[in-house]
């Protein structure tokens, strides 16, 4: 029997949840939920290529979880450099921590 690491399970759960948000609007009626600051522009530019970002404001993950998620999205085709991904991870971890 093969043991599955917690990181693999976390990544699978995070990736399974994001497609549910594809059809939701990028901005809610109550305004922008994303604080200004370093990384916001990269986050909006990269993450809106494939899905709405508004639901992401409801998520709370550790920096490691955000990193797993962001780099998994890059692996699935998000057009971003590793540097941009790291900037996005820092932005999300700061503004939407676990």
N, CA and C atoms as an extended XYZ file, in Angstrom:
294
Properties=species:S:1:pos:R:3:atomname:S:1:resname:S:1:resid:I:1 pbc="F F F"
N         0.835       -1.175        0.000 N   UNK     1
C         0.000        0.000        0.000 CA  UNK     1
C         0.889        1.250        0.000 C   UNK     1
N         0.559        2.225       -0.831 N   UNK     2
C         1.348        3.435       -0.969 CA  UNK     2
C         0.800        4.523       -0.050 C   UNK     2
N         1.715        5.181        0.657 N   UNK     3
C         1.328        6.312        1.498 CA  UNK     3
C         1.300        7.571        0.640 C   UNK     3
N         0.278        8.383        0.818 N   UNK     4
C         0.173        9.645        0.096 CA  UNK     4
C         0.531       10.756        1.075 C   UNK     4
N         1.450       11.603        0.656 N   UNK     5
C         1.882       12.682        1.549 CA  UNK     5
C         0.779       13.723        1.712 C   UNK     5
N         0.835       14.428        2.818 N   UNK     6
C        -0.145       15.477        3.099 CA  UNK     6
C        -0.092       16.563        2.034 C   UNK     6
N         1.105       16.882        1.536 N   UNK     7
C         1.246       17.921        0.514 CA  UNK     7
C         0.537       17.522       -0.778 C   UNK     7
N         0.616       16.260       -1.139 N   UNK     8
C        -0.049       15.774       -2.355 CA  UNK     8
C        -1.566       15.865       -2.189 C   UNK     8
N        -2.048       15.477       -1.035 N   UNK     9
C        -3.486       15.547       -0.771 CA  UNK     9
C        -3.951       16.999       -0.790 C   UNK     9
N        -3.191       17.909       -0.123 N   UNK    10
C        -3.524       19.329       -0.108 CA  UNK    10
C        -3.592       19.893       -1.519 C   UNK    10
N        -2.596       19.580       -2.308 N   UNK    11
C        -2.537       20.085       -3.685 CA  UNK    11
C        -3.738       19.593       -4.483 C   UNK    11
N        -4.079       18.326       -4.327 N   UNK    12
C        -5.215       17.765       -5.056 CA  UNK    12
C        -6.518       18.455       -4.657 C   UNK    12
N        -6.684       18.699       -3.369 N   UNK    13
C        -7.902       19.365       -2.902 CA  UNK    13
C        -7.978       20.803       -3.392 C   UNK    13
N        -6.856       21.513       -3.352 N   UNK    14
C        -6.834       22.893       -3.815 CA  UNK    14
C        -7.146       22.979       -5.302 C   UNK    14
N        -6.551       22.086       -6.073 N   UNK    15
C        -6.753       22.100       -7.522 CA  UNK    15
C        -8.172       21.674       -7.894 C   UNK    15
N        -8.740       20.795       -7.112 N   UNK    16
C       -10.108       20.351       -7.380 CA  UNK    16
C       -11.107       21.466       -7.111 C   UNK    16
N       -10.815       22.337       -6.158 N   UNK    17
C       -11.756       23.387       -5.778 CA  UNK    17
C       -11.761       24.564       -6.745 C   UNK    17
N       -10.636       24.919       -7.315 N   UNK    18
C       -10.575       26.119       -8.148 CA  UNK    18
C       -11.482       26.088       -9.376 C   UNK    18
N       -11.630       24.972      -10.088 N   UNK    19
C       -12.525       25.000      -11.252 CA  UNK    19
C       -13.964       25.355      -10.895 C   UNK    19
N       -14.369       25.163       -9.663 N   UNK    20
C       -15.716       25.526       -9.242 CA  UNK    20
C       -15.942       27.026       -9.312 C   UNK    20
N       -14.874       27.808       -9.299 N   UNK    21
C       -14.973       29.255       -9.271 CA  UNK    21
C       -14.930       29.901      -10.658 C   UNK    21
N       -14.779       29.137      -11.699 N   UNK    22
C       -14.556       29.683      -13.035 CA  UNK    22
C       -15.681       30.608      -13.483 C   UNK    22
N       -16.920       30.311      -13.135 N   UNK    23
C       -18.035       31.083      -13.652 CA  UNK    23
C       -18.502       32.192      -12.721 C   UNK    23
N       -17.802       32.417      -11.636 N   UNK    24
C       -18.161       33.486      -10.724 CA  UNK    24
C       -17.515       34.787      -11.168 C   UNK    24
N       -18.139       35.922      -10.891 N   UNK    25
C       -17.581       37.202      -11.344 CA  UNK    25
C       -16.260       37.526      -10.658 C   UNK    25
N       -15.409       38.275      -11.372 N   UNK    26
C       -14.100       38.621      -10.829 CA  UNK    26
C       -14.196       39.667       -9.721 C   UNK    26
N       -15.267       40.418       -9.669 N   UNK    27
C       -15.418       41.417       -8.609 CA  UNK    27
C       -16.834       41.332       -8.070 C   UNK    27
N       -16.952       41.360       -6.773 N   UNK    28
C       -18.259       41.259       -6.144 CA  UNK    28
C       -18.936       42.618       -6.098 C   UNK    28
N       -20.219       42.615       -5.751 N   UNK    29
C       -20.987       43.855       -5.684 CA  UNK    29
C       -20.464       44.790       -4.599 C   UNK    29
N       -19.826       44.240       -3.559 N   UNK    30
C       -19.343       45.097       -2.470 CA  UNK    30
C       -17.938       45.630       -2.716 C   UNK    30
N       -17.398       45.445       -3.897 N   UNK    31
C       -16.120       46.057       -4.235 CA  UNK    31
C       -14.952       45.094       -4.266 C   UNK    31
N       -13.814       45.658       -4.499 N   UNK    32
C       -12.576       44.897       -4.623 CA  UNK    32
C       -12.173       44.312       -3.274 C   UNK    32
N       -11.975       43.008       -3.226 N   UNK    33
C       -11.608       42.330       -1.983 CA  UNK    33
C       -10.104       42.122       -1.859 C   UNK    33
N        -9.356       42.653       -2.806 N   UNK    34
C        -7.923       42.419       -2.824 CA  UNK    34
C        -7.166       43.696       -2.468 C   UNK    34
N        -6.447       43.664       -1.344 N   UNK    35
C        -5.708       44.855       -0.909 CA  UNK    35
C        -4.630       45.261       -1.912 C   UNK    35
N        -4.442       46.559       -2.045 N   UNK    36
C        -3.343       47.043       -2.872 CA  UNK    36
C        -2.032       46.675       -2.197 C   UNK    36
N        -1.012       46.527       -2.993 N   UNK    37
C         0.297       46.213       -2.456 CA  UNK    37
C         1.108       45.418       -3.446 C   UNK    37
N         2.364       45.160       -3.087 N   UNK    38
C         3.239       44.401       -3.968 CA  UNK    38
C         2.637       43.030       -4.282 C   UNK    38
N         2.532       42.733       -5.563 N   UNK    39
C         2.039       41.430       -5.991 CA  UNK    39
C         0.607       41.436       -6.495 C   UNK    39
N        -0.147       42.482       -6.179 N   UNK    40
C        -1.544       42.497       -6.619 CA  UNK    40
C        -1.637       42.505       -8.151 C   UNK    40
N        -0.859       43.328       -8.784 N   UNK    41
C        -0.919       43.419      -10.255 CA  UNK    41
C        -0.567       42.085      -10.909 C   UNK    41
N         0.471       41.431      -10.398 N   UNK    42
C         0.869       40.126      -10.946 CA  UNK    42
C        -0.230       39.091      -10.702 C   UNK    42
N        -0.797       39.116       -9.501 N   UNK    43
C        -1.879       38.194       -9.160 CA  UNK    43
C        -3.051       38.350      -10.135 C   UNK    43
N        -3.502       39.587      -10.324 N   UNK    44
C        -4.632       39.834      -11.219 CA  UNK    44
C        -4.272       39.435      -12.653 C   UNK    44
N        -3.097       39.839      -13.104 N   UNK    45
C        -2.685       39.557      -14.489 CA  UNK    45
C        -2.618       38.060      -14.771 C   UNK    45
N        -1.992       37.322      -13.883 N   UNK    46
C        -1.758       35.895      -14.116 CA  UNK    46
C        -3.012       35.063      -13.848 C   UNK    46
N        -3.665       35.320      -12.735 N   UNK    47
C        -4.739       34.425      -12.310 CA  UNK    47
C        -6.032       34.618      -13.085 C   UNK    47
N        -6.243       35.817      -13.652 N   UNK    48
C        -7.461       36.024      -14.432 CA  UNK    48
C        -7.339       35.482      -15.857 C   UNK    48
N        -6.189       34.941      -16.214 N   UNK    49
C        -6.045       34.321      -17.530 CA  UNK    49
C        -7.001       33.139      -17.691 C   UNK    49
N        -7.275       32.459      -16.569 N   UNK    50
C        -8.050       31.219      -16.651 CA  UNK    50
C        -9.323       31.205      -15.818 C   UNK    50
N        -9.402       32.017      -14.798 N   UNK    51
C       -10.585       31.958      -13.933 CA  UNK    51
C       -10.790       33.269      -13.191 C   UNK    51
N       -11.972       33.405      -12.605 N   UNK    52
C       -12.278       34.558      -11.765 CA  UNK    52
C       -11.441       34.478      -10.497 C   UNK    52
N       -11.119       35.624       -9.926 N   UNK    53
C       -10.294       35.634       -8.718 CA  UNK    53
C       -11.077       35.943       -7.449 C   UNK    53
N       -12.275       36.493       -7.567 N   UNK    54
C       -13.037       36.899       -6.390 CA  UNK    54
C       -13.147       35.801       -5.328 C   UNK    54
N       -13.451       34.559       -5.694 N   UNK    55
C       -13.563       33.509       -4.664 CA  UNK    55
C       -12.263       33.247       -3.908 C   UNK    55
N       -11.144       33.603       -4.496 N   UNK    56
C        -9.863       33.367       -3.833 CA  UNK    56
C        -9.774       34.172       -2.537 C   UNK    56
N       -10.474       35.297       -2.484 N   UNK    57
C       -10.433       36.126       -1.273 CA  UNK    57
C       -11.060       35.426       -0.074 C   UNK    57
N       -11.793       34.372       -0.300 N   UNK    58
C       -12.412       33.632        0.807 CA  UNK    58
C       -11.520       32.506        1.318 C   UNK    58
N       -10.441       32.228        0.611 N   UNK    59
C        -9.549       31.131        0.993 CA  UNK    59
C        -8.518       31.599        2.011 C   UNK    59
N        -8.122       30.695        2.879 N   UNK    60
C        -7.074       30.982        3.863 CA  UNK    60
C        -6.122       29.791        3.882 C   UNK    60
N        -4.904       30.006        3.379 N   UNK    61
C        -3.906       28.941        3.302 CA  UNK    61
C        -2.584       29.404        3.884 C   UNK    61
N        -1.772       28.452        4.243 N   UNK    62
C        -0.409       28.761        4.661 CA  UNK    62
C         0.385       29.164        3.417 C   UNK    62
N         1.542       29.754        3.642 N   UNK    63
C         2.382       30.143        2.506 CA  UNK    63
C         2.749       28.919        1.669 C   UNK    63
N         3.032       27.808        2.321 N   UNK    64
C         3.368       26.577        1.596 CA  UNK    64
C         2.200       26.117        0.725 C   UNK    64
N         0.984       26.206        1.260 N   UNK    65
C        -0.196       25.821        0.478 CA  UNK    65
C        -0.407       26.748       -0.710 C   UNK    65
N        -0.239       28.069       -0.490 N   UNK    66
C        -0.359       29.007       -1.609 CA  UNK    66
C         0.683       28.696       -2.674 C   UNK    66
N         1.907       28.396       -2.221 N   UNK    67
C         2.974       28.078       -3.178 CA  UNK    67
C         2.615       26.836       -3.987 C   UNK    67
N         2.141       25.797       -3.321 N   UNK    68
C         1.721       24.581       -4.031 CA  UNK    68
C         0.659       24.904       -5.075 C   UNK    68
N        -0.316       25.705       -4.678 N   UNK    69
C        -1.417       26.039       -5.577 CA  UNK    69
C        -0.952       26.869       -6.767 C   UNK    69
N        -0.201       27.922       -6.504 N   UNK    70
C         0.241       28.819       -7.575 CA  UNK    70
C         1.140       28.082       -8.573 C   UNK    70
N         2.080       27.307       -8.071 N   UNK    71
C         2.974       26.600       -8.997 CA  UNK    71
C         2.259       25.457       -9.711 C   UNK    71
N         1.226       24.900       -9.099 N   UNK    72
C         0.427       23.900       -9.794 CA  UNK    72
C        -0.324       24.550      -10.954 C   UNK    72
N        -0.841       25.762      -10.722 N   UNK    73
C        -1.524       26.484      -11.799 CA  UNK    73
C        -0.545       26.804      -12.932 C   UNK    73
N         0.682       27.143      -12.572 N   UNK    74
C         1.700       27.377      -13.603 CA  UNK    74
C         1.931       26.100      -14.407 C   UNK    74
N         1.974       24.975      -13.706 N   UNK    75
C         2.146       23.692      -14.378 CA  UNK    75
C         0.992       23.334      -15.293 C   UNK    75
N        -0.163       23.910      -15.012 N   UNK    76
C        -1.351       23.664      -15.835 CA  UNK    76
C        -1.484       24.673      -16.971 C   UNK    76
N        -0.503       25.580      -17.071 N   UNK    77
C        -0.500       26.487      -18.210 CA  UNK    77
C        -0.582       27.965      -17.904 C   UNK    77
N        -0.657       28.359      -16.636 N   UNK    78
C        -0.674       29.795      -16.334 CA  UNK    78
C         0.609       30.426      -16.864 C   UNK    78
N         0.463       31.526      -17.569 N   UNK    79
C         1.600       32.198      -18.194 CA  UNK    79
C         2.258       33.118      -17.178 C   UNK    79
N         3.249       32.583      -16.465 N   UNK    80
C         3.960       33.348      -15.437 CA  UNK    80
C         5.360       32.793      -15.263 C   UNK    80
N         6.275       33.675      -14.948 N   UNK    81
C         7.634       33.233      -14.633 CA  UNK    81
C         7.654       32.715      -13.193 C   UNK    81
N         8.729       32.030      -12.826 N   UNK    82
C         8.878       31.605      -11.436 CA  UNK    82
C         8.904       32.818      -10.509 C   UNK    82
N         9.549       33.895      -10.945 N   UNK    83
C         9.615       35.112      -10.131 CA  UNK    83
C         8.212       35.672       -9.896 C   UNK    83
N         7.401       35.741      -10.956 N   UNK    84
C         6.027       36.226      -10.798 CA  UNK    84
C         5.236       35.317       -9.854 C   UNK    84
N         5.428       34.018       -9.983 N   UNK    85
C         4.734       33.073       -9.097 CA  UNK    85
C         5.118       33.317       -7.641 C   UNK    85
N         6.389       33.535       -7.383 N   UNK    86
C         6.831       33.796       -6.012 CA  UNK    86
C         6.259       35.109       -5.471 C   UNK    86
N         6.152       36.118       -6.327 N   UNK    87
C         5.550       37.394       -5.930 CA  UNK    87
C         4.079       37.181       -5.585 C   UNK    87
N         3.378       36.395       -6.388 N   UNK    88
C         1.966       36.095       -6.146 CA  UNK    88
C         1.806       35.319       -4.840 C   UNK    88
N         2.658       34.342       -4.619 N   UNK    89
C         2.616       33.564       -3.374 CA  UNK    89
C         2.771       34.491       -2.173 C   UNK    89
N         3.746       35.395       -2.231 N   UNK    90
C         3.964       36.330       -1.125 CA  UNK    90
C         2.734       37.207       -0.900 C   UNK    90
N         2.136       37.685       -1.979 N   UNK    91
C         0.940       38.533       -1.877 CA  UNK    91
C        -0.210       37.767       -1.220 C   UNK    91
N        -0.469       36.558       -1.701 N   UNK    92
C        -1.583       35.772       -1.158 CA  UNK    92
C        -1.329       35.360        0.292 C   UNK    92
N        -0.106       34.952        0.595 N   UNK    93
C         0.222       34.532        1.956 CA  UNK    93
C         0.095       35.696        2.948 C   UNK    93
N         0.446       36.895        2.511 N   UNK    94
C         0.351       38.067        3.378 CA  UNK    94
C        -1.101       38.482        3.605 C   UNK    94
N        -1.888       38.461        2.534 N   UNK    95
C        -3.244       39.005        2.597 CA  UNK    95
C        -4.334       37.979        2.901 C   UNK    95
N        -4.040       36.698        2.689 N   UNK    96
C        -5.036       35.648        2.916 CA  UNK    96
C        -4.383       34.465        3.639 C   UNK    96
N        -3.850       34.720        4.842 N   UNK    97
C        -3.130       33.677        5.580 CA  UNK    97
C        -4.071       32.687        6.246 C   UNK    97
N        -3.500       31.555        6.584 N   UNK    98
C        -4.248       30.525        7.301 CA  UNK    98
C        -4.407       30.926        8.750 C   UNK    98
